[in-house]
Amino acid sequence: MLLFRAAVQLPLMALLPGHDSEAFEVLTPFVRVGLVVGGALILGAWTQHLDPQRQSVGVVHVMERLNGFQGRMPLGNAIVQFVGGAFALLTGQSGGREGPAIHLGAASSSLLGQFLDLPNNSIRTLVACGTAAAIAGSFNTPLAGVIFAMEVIMMEYTIASFIPVILAAVTSTLLSQAVFGNHTAFVVRGDMQVQSLIEYPLLLLEGLLVGCIGGAFLAAIERLSRAPVETLRARIAIAGVATGSVCVFVPEVMGIGYDTVDQALAGNIALGTLILIVAAKSFVSAVTYAMRVPVGIIGPTLVIGACIGAALGKAESALAPDLASDAAIYVMVGMGAMMAAVLQAPLTALITVVELTGTLDSLLPAMLAIVVATIIVGSLFKQRSVFVSALEARGLDYVPDPIAQQLHRTAVGGAMQRSFARLPQVVTHTQAVDARRAQPRWIVVEDAGGPRYIFPAPDLTRFLDAIDGDQPSERAATIDLESIPATRLRAHPIDIRATLYEAWEVLKKPSIEALCVRRGASDPTVLGVLTREDIARYVRLDR
């Protein structure tokens, strides 16, 4: 995240007037349009030459890999995210750096886990660690990073996952503070206390307004995402033209927009301009994100929410100056409410507001507005999280299933049966007796290609007991295990790094009735046996 931030800020500080990395507003309209549109055309031309599998980036890519690939993320997509995201922000595309940072953090953690050959459930936890580290380092908000990783990405809360995720967030925050100092992302100079209980109806109204704008924002993204534009190059070009057209009149739509948030907090933007920024930033950001420009969506939601709150604060100050609180509290509440509405993550948004302000004074009003905005989006507009909607637009499903999540958290080694004996199909009487002596639960029958099937060890015991009365001279020299009475289950190998969810999906196939856990394709040694009953017993489905 630090490298990505430097790749964006340092060139802009060197090129823009006043060494301000977000001073796009001081550029002439012609330069602004040329920068945005030209940058989009170059970025689109570059993506055209990429493998289609490398074009997927951002938070949606992280969730896709977590859901369908057990968190195993490729290096190539991370490189595309770094280069494409940095170039997009350098050329003034409307977006945030948090989305690319999350991808880079999750990919770094995932690649580390793959290098160490960790099991898939551990790699999934590492993805959450990288996500938390990215958010924590971006805003200097370690707790918000942890909650975001668990609420938005993992969609679960478990103690086993919290511990490493917290450690990752703390580590990232300390590193960020060492470079940028221990400062909040935004400077709040006003009083963050609500002056009168009479203001709470207005805060309720802010939640309603933000919820309606957030619902319309999500609906626009969903509709635009399904636009019949086939190539990513054409999509990015459309986004560039849209941004270029608007930035002529509203330059605040360009870039990340945190300078606009600072101006809103300071009360330096007129009411009419605030309303114009809300409309323009919402439109441009919706087009940019729907057209899959490799930038984030969290930053724009904060800008939009801040301007909504600043507009309400100014309106109250004009109508009832004696009762009005500082407009800064409406700005921060608006930021949290819009973030919660778009991400459908109320707890993440609430913690973000508290950590960004450095005070608990905004907690109560933020709770009211955040809950109202979240309910409006979910119940009235029937919208889901912007990330889940983007996955659905690509034909993917990300429904949080508690049982599936429990299976994802556990490696096959946690539920497999280690009590078994390995035998070839044809064995001597002595080999069979020796195998029974260990009192295994299963007999694994193997050939040169690996395990073929398994059957319960008591079946072998009963067969041996039946022939024990025979004279030694009358016993067969060998025993064909395929010919003895037994309940045979067709076996299939599975890697020890797999999760129980992967095992359950394999066992759904009619031709596979049991799994033999192995260390890998290069080592055919069986480490354990796993059946549907073992998995069901582990997750207590039989209770």
N, C-alpha and C positions, 0 to 999 in steps of 0.2 A: 504494500500500500504506500509506503514511504517513497519507493522508487517510482511508482506510478504518479504519485502526487508531484514529485520533483520533475518528472518528464512533462507534466502539463504546466506547472506554475513557472518554472525557471525560464523557458522560452517566452512565455507571455509577459513575464516581468521585464524581459530584455527588449521586447518589441512594442508593447503598449505604452502609451504616455504615462508618465508618473510612476513607472515601475509597478503598476497595479495590474495584477494578473486577471482582473475581471472588468477592466475599464473599456469594454467594447463600446460603451455609450459615447465616448469622446471621438470615436472614428466617424468619418463622413459616411453618409448613407451609401454612397457608391462603393466605398471600401468594405462596408459591412456586408452588402449584398454579394460582392465579389468573393469575399472571404468565405461566407457560408455556402453559397451555391457552388463555387469552385472547389471548396473542400469536399462537399458531398459528391460531386462528380468524380473527383480523384479517388475518394474512398470507395465509391461504387465500382469504379474500374478495377481497383485492386482486389476487391472481394470477388469479382467475376472470375479471376484466375485461381481462386481457392477451391480446394476439394469441398463439395457441399457439406460433408460431415464436419469440416472445420469452421463453417459459418455460424454454428450455434455457440452463443456466448451469453454471459450475464447470469443473473440469478436464476432465470428459467432453465438455463443449461445445467446449473448446479442441481436444481431440483429434478431435472430429467435424469441426470446421471445417478442421483441418489435413489430415485425410484426404480429405474430400469437396469442400472449397471452396478448396484451396490456401492455407489460412491466412487467408483474407479474412473477418474477423470484423465483425459489425454493431455499431453504437454502441448500439442499443436494448437488446440483451441485456446489455451491460456496465452500463447504467444500472439495469436490473432486478437484476443481481447486486449492485451497490453498495447499493441501497436495501433489497432483500430480505435480503441477507446481514447487513447491519448491524442491521436490525430483528430478525432471528432471533436473533442473538447478544445483542442488548439484552434480549430477553425470555427468555433462559436456555435456548434450545434447545441440545441437546448436539451440538457441532461445533467445528471450528477455523476460524480466519481465513485459513489458508494457501490453501485452495481458492478462495475469493473473490479473494484477492490475486493468485493465478496467473491467474485469468480477467481481472482488471483489468489486470495487467501485459501479458499477451499481447494483449488487445484494444487497449490504448494503442499498443503497437508496431505491430500490424497496421494500425490506422487511420492511423498516421503513414506507413507504407509506401504505403497506398492514396492518401493525400493527395499524396505525392510521385510517384505513378504509377510505382512500381517494378515490375519483373517479379515474377511469382508465386514464383519460387524465392527471391528476396530477401525477400519477405514471409514465407515459411516460416521463414527464418532469423531474422527479426525476432520472430516468435512465440516461438521458442526464447529469444531475448534477453529478452523480457518475462517469460517463465516463470522464467528464472534470476534475474532481478532481483528478482522477487517472493519467491522462497525465500531468497535472500541477504539481503534487507532484513528479512524476517520473523524470522529466527533469528540474524542477524549471522554467517551461514555462507556466504561467497562461493563456496568450492569445492563445497560440497554443492549450491548452486543450479545451478552449471554441470553437475555430474554428473546431477542430477535432470532438467534440461532435455533432456540428450542420452540418458539411459537410459530415462526414463519417457515423455517426450513425443515426442521425435524418434526414439527407438529406434535410434540410430546414433551413430558416433563418426567425425568427419571434421575434419581440420585447418582446412579452410575455414570450417566452422561454429563451431569452438571459439573462434577469435579474436574475433569480435564478441560471442559469448555471454560469454566471460570479461570483456570490456570492460564489458558491461552489468551483470554481477554486481558488479564492482569499483565501478562508479559508484553502484549502488543501495546497496551496503554503506557507502560513504563518506557518502552522504546520510543513511542510517539512523543511523550513528554520530554524525553532526553533531547529530541531534535527540535520540537516546536515550543517546548515549555508547557507548564501545567496551567493552561488557560482553557476556558470553555470556547466552543466553536463560535459563539455569538456573544457580544458584549451587551449585557442588559444593564442599562444605567438607571432605569426607572424603578419605582416602588412596585413590587410584585404582590402587594396585598390588596384584596378587594375592600374598598372603603365602606360599602354598605350592602346589606342583604338585598336591597332593592335591585342591585345589579345582576343578581342571579337569573332573573327572567331574561335579561339581555344575553347572558352567557348561554342560557338554554337556546335562545334564538340563534346564537352563533353556531351552536352544535347543529341545529336544524339546517341553517344555511350552508354550512360546510358539508353536511351530509348530502344535501341536494346537489351541490356543485360536484362533490366527489362521486356521487352516483352517475351524474351526467358525464363526468370525465371517464369513468370506467366503461360506461356504455359506448362512448365514442371510441375508446381504444379497442373494445371488442368488435365493434362494427368495422373499423378501419383495418384491424388485423385480418379480417376475412375478405378484404378487397382482392379482386381477381388480378393481382399483379404477380407474375410468375417469378421473376428474377430478383435477387437481392439488390442488384445494381439499380434496377428501376425503382425499387422501394426507397433506397437511400436517396436517389435523385429527387423523388417526390418530396421527401422530408426536407431536403435542402432547399428546394424551391419554395415550399411552404414557409420555412423559417426566414428565408431571404425576403419574401414578400412582406412579412409582418415586421421584420426588424427595421425596415425603412422608417416606420412610424413609431414602433415601440422597441427601441434597442435593448430594453431590459430583458427581453426574451432570450437573448444570446447567452451562451455559456452556462455555468452552474447557477449563478444568480444570488450567491450569498451576500454580495454587496447590496443587493436590493433588500434583503432581509435586514441587514445592518441599518440601512436608511429608514426602513419601516419602524424598526425598534426606536430609532432616534426621533421619529415623527417628522422626517424631512420630506415626505412625499405627500402631495396634495390628494384630496379625496377622489377627484375625478381620475387622476393618474393611477391611483391604486385600483380602481374598478377596471380601468383599461388594461392594466398589467394582469389582473386575474383572468380576464377573458382571453387576452392574447397568449399568455403563458400556458393556460389550459389547452387552448387549441393547438399551439405549436408543439407542446410536450406530448400531447396525445398522438399527433401525427408522427412525431419522431420515434416514440416508443413502439407504436403499432407497426411502423415501417422497418423495425428491427435495426435501427442505428445502434452501434455498440456502446451505448451510454446507459446510465442508471436513471431510475424514476423517482427515487427517494428525494433527491435534491429538489426537483421541480415541485413535488408535493409540499415541501417545507416553504418554498417561495410563495406558492399559491395560497397556502394557509396563512402565512404571515401577512400577506396583503389583504386577505379577507378580514383578519383580526384588526389590522391597522385601520381599515375603512370603518369598521364598526366602532372602534375606539374614538375615531375622529367624529363620527356621527353623534355619539353619546356626549362627547365634550361640547359639541355645538348646541345640543338640545338641553342638556342638564349639566352645565359646567361645575356646579357645586357638589354634585353627587358622583361625578365621574372619577373612576380610578385612572391611574396612569395607563396610557394606551399600550404600553409594553406588555401588560398582562394579557390583553386581548390578542396581541401578536403571537405570544408564546402558546396561548391556548389554541389559537387558530392553526398553528403549525402542528401541534399534537393531534388535533381533531382531524385535519386533512390527512396526516400520515396514517392515523388509525383507520380512517374511512377507506383509503385506497389499498392499504396493505391488509385490512381486516385483522389488525393486530393491536387491540386496545392496550394491552399491558406493555408492549414494546413502546408504543407512543407515549404512554404515561410516564414510564421511566425515563424516556428520552427527554421529555420536557423538564423533569426534575433535575436531571444531570446537566442539561444545557443551561439552566438558570442558576444552578448551584444553590437552590433554596427550596424548602418545602412549602413556601407561601402559595405557590401556584398549583399545589396538588389538588385541593378541593375543587376549584373552578375547572381545572383541566379534566378531572374525573367526570364532571357533569357533561361537558361539551364532547369529550371523547366517546362516552357511552352513547349519547344521543346520535352523534354522527355515524357511529358504527352500526347502530340499529337501523337508521334511515337507509343506509346503503344496502344492508343485508335484507331487511324486511320490505321496505318500500320499493327499492329499485331491483331487488332480487339479484344483486351482484356479489360475486365472490372476490377474493383477493386478486389483485392485478396479475400476480404471478400464476395463480391457478388458472385464471381465465386465459392467459397467454398459452399455457400448456394445453388447455382444451382446444384452443384455436388451431393448434398443431396436431390435433388428434390424439393427445395423450391424457391420461387420467391420473389424478393425484388426490384421490379420496383418502383421508386419514382413517385407517381401520385399526382399532386398538390391538386386535389379535395379530394382524400383519405386522404392526410395529413391534410387538413382542417377539415375533419370529425373526424380524430383521435384526433385533438387538443381540441375538444369540447365535454363536457359531455351532456347527453340527457337533463339534466335540463336546458341547455341554449336555447333549441329550443322547448321544449314541451309546449303545451297549458294548462294553469292552470285554464281556464274558463270551468268548467264542473260540472255536477251534477250526483251523484251516486243514482241509484234506483234499486230495485229488479225488476224481470220480471213482477210481478203482484203488482200493486199499487192502492191505493184509488184515487178518484178524487181530494181530498184535497192534497195528496202527490204530484200529478202531477202538480197541480196549484202552490204549494209552490216551486217546482223545477223550473217552468217556471218564477216565479217572480224574481229569481236571474239573469235572462237573460244569462244563460250559452251558450257556443258554442256547447258543446257536452253533450249527455246523455250517461252515462256509465251504462250498464245493468249488474248486478252482480247476482251470485248465491252463494251457499256455497263454491264452489271451486274457486271463484274469478271472475274477469270480463269475460263476455262471448262475448259481442259485444258492439259497440257504434253506435250511429246514431246522425245526426245533431239535435240540440235542436229546430230549427225552424219547423222540422217535427212534434214534439210534440205540438208546439204552434198551428200549423194549425189544428191538430186533435182536440185539446181542443176548438179552435174557432168554429169548425164545430158542436160540441155537446153543445156549450153554449146555443143555442136556445132551446134545449130540456127542458122539465119540470123536476125539480129535482126528481120527483117521477119516471120519465121515464129513468133517467140515470142509467147506470150500477153501482152497488156498488163498483166494482173494474174494473181496466183497465189492460188488458194483453198487455204489450208493444210489444210483438212479433207479435200481430195481427194488429197493427195500420200501416197505410201506412208510410214507412220510408226507407231511404237508409242506410242499416245496413252494418257495417264493422266488420268482425271477428277480435276479439282482442286477444292479447297475452301479458302476463306480461313481463316486463324487469326491471332490477335493475337500481336504480338511479345512480350507479357508472359507468354504461356503457357509452361508447362514442357513438357519432352519427354514426361512422363507424360500430360499432357492431349493432346498431339499423337498419342501412341500410341493412346489411347482413341478419338480421332476416326478414325484410320486403320483401326481394327477394323471400321468400317462397310463393307459390300460396295460401296456406291455411291461411296466415296471412295478414291482410289488415290494421291493426292499432296496436299500442302498448300502453299499460297502464303502466306508470312508477310507480314502487313501491320502497319502502325503502329496501326491501329484502324479502327472502322467509319466514322469521319469522314474518314479518309485512306486511299483504296483503293490507294495506291502499293505495289507488290510489292517487298519487301525481300530475299526469298530464297525458295528452294524446298526442301521437305523431303519425303522419302519414307521408307517403312519401312526400306529398305536403309540410308539415312543414319543413322537412329536405331540400328539394329542394329550398324552399323559403329562408332558413337560409344561404345556400351557394350560393344563387343567381343564381341558374341554369336556372331560367326562364328569365334571362336577356340576 
